[in-house]
């Protein structure tokens, strides 16, 4: 394999690996410096949540609240509607993105005429097939705020491709996203039981 063809295959391999990597969710989190999150015992919800619109609670919000309540309960927090120490807000959005990929192609060209007699020989011609695809990316952010100080003390964000399964079963996708985000939460889970329905 000559140098040009080898370089083309290497480039194609890198593009393929990059495309595969985008299918894995990216999760980030940040904790306010100097804050001991384990000192908090109760939580409540922002009102209205960022996922609520038109003045009423959405189905999306209900799914998120149930999933988050499971995680908070597993970490020993108690829901308090009146005077919670923590307030939780949820942001969710999606956007369409474009992915352009290319793969090397090699074709053989034949040509040449002299004195009325034809002759031909093959010359490799290098090129690339370019393919453009569109896909949806979903972003979920959970903010945990000190209710008294009005300060953000922890935030976790997940960004990933919304596949067909996620779009058809958003409840399960939301549960999965919340579980993955809370894997970054500073306080580890203590129990695995399910609490009462979210308030």
N, C-alpha and C positions, 0 to 999 in steps of 0.2 A: 504494500500500500504506500503510495507516494506521500510526500509531506503535506501537500495541499489537501488531499482527501482525508488524511489522518486528522488534520486540524479542523476540518469541517465536521467530522464525526465527534470530536471532542466538544466542539461548540454546541452541537445538537444535544449531546448528553447533558451538558450544563443546563441548557434550556429546559430539558425534560425534568431534571431534578428540581429546578426552580419551580416549575409548574406543579409538581407533586407536593412541594413544600407548602404551597398556598392552600392546600386542602386541609392542613393541620391548623387548628385554632391557635391564635396567639393570645396569651394571657399575661397581663401585667398587673401589678398592684403597688401601692405606696402607702406607707404609714407615717403619720406626722411624727417628727422627731421629738423624743422626750415624753411621749404618751404611752402609758401602760393600759392597753385596751382591756386587760383582764380585770381591771378595777370596776368596770361597768357591769351592772347586773340586769338592767331592764332596757327594753327598746319599744319603739312605736314607729308609725309611718308618717312621712311627710304628707301634708294635705294641701293641695292635691299632689299626687305623684306625677312625675314627668311623663309617665305612660298613660295618664288619664287625660281625656279631652272632652270638651263640650259639657263639662260640669258633672260627669258621671263616671263611675268606676268601670273600666273596660275589662273584657275577658282576659286580655293580656296581663293587665295589672293583677287580677285575681290569681292567675297562674304563677306569676312571679312572687306574689306574697306568700302563697302556699309553699313554694320551693324554698324561699328565704326563711320562712318561719321554721321549716324542718331543720335548716342549717343552724339557725340561732338557738333553737331548742336543744339540739345535739351538743351545743357548746355551753349549755347551762343558763342561757338568757331567758328571762320571763317577759312576756308581752304585757305592757302597761299602757292603756289607752289614755290615761289622765296625766301622768307626770313621768314619762320615760326619760331615762338618762341618755339614751341614744335615739336618734331619728334616722330612718333609712329611706333613701330615695333611689329610684330606678330609672335609668334611661335606656331606651332601645331604639335602634334605627337600622335601616338597610339602604344600600345604594348599589347601583349597577356599575360594574367595572368591566374593562376590556383587557383581554390577554392576547398578545401576539406572539406566536411561536413559529419557528422555521426549522426545516430539516434539509440536510444536503441532498442534492440529486446529481446523478451523473448520467449523461447520454453520450452516444457515439455518433459523430458526424462523418458522412462519406461524401467525397467530392473529388474532382480532378479530370480534365480532358486534355488530350494532346494528339494532334495530327489525325483527328477523326476517330481515334480509338480511346475508349473510356477506361479509366482505371479508378479504383477507389481504395481508400484506406480509412481506418477508424481513428478519430481524434477524440479523446474524452473532453466533454464540455461540462463544466461544473456550474451548478446553480443551486437554488434553494426554493422549496415550496413553503409559502407563508400562509399560515392559517390564523384567522382572528376569531376569538370566541368571547361571548358575553356571559357574565355570571353575576349573581347577587351576593353581596357580602353583608353579614349582619354584625352589629356591634352592640354589646350589652355592657352597661356600666352600673355598678352598685356603689353608692356613696353612703358612708356611715358618719354621722355628724354628732358632736357633743351638743346635746339639746340646750344646755345652760349657756355654754360659751359661744354657741353658734359657729363652731369650727369644724371643718372637715378633718376627721382623724384617720380615716382609712378609705381607700377607693380601690376597686378591682374592676378590670375591663377585660372582656373577651371579644376577639374579632375572628370570624371564621366564615367560610363559604356556606351559604344556605343551599343545601342540596334538596332534592325532591322529597326525601323522607322527612326532613325538617319542616318543609313547607306544608306537607300533608298532615303532620302531627306536631303542631307547634307546642302543645303542652309538654310532651316528652322532651322536645328540643330545649325548651325553657328550663326544665328540671336539670337536664344535662349541663347546660351552660352555667346555671347557678352553682351546681355541685363543683364544677371545674374552677369557677372563680373563688369559691370558699375554700378550696384546697390551698389558696394563698393567704387565707385569713390568719392573723397572728395567734388567735386562740384555737387550739385543735379541738376536734369533736371528742366528746366524752361518752356519749350514748348514741345509739342508732335508732331508737324508737321514734314513732311519728306522733307529733303533738295534735291537739284538737285543730279543727279548721281555722284558717287565718281570719283575723278580725278586720 
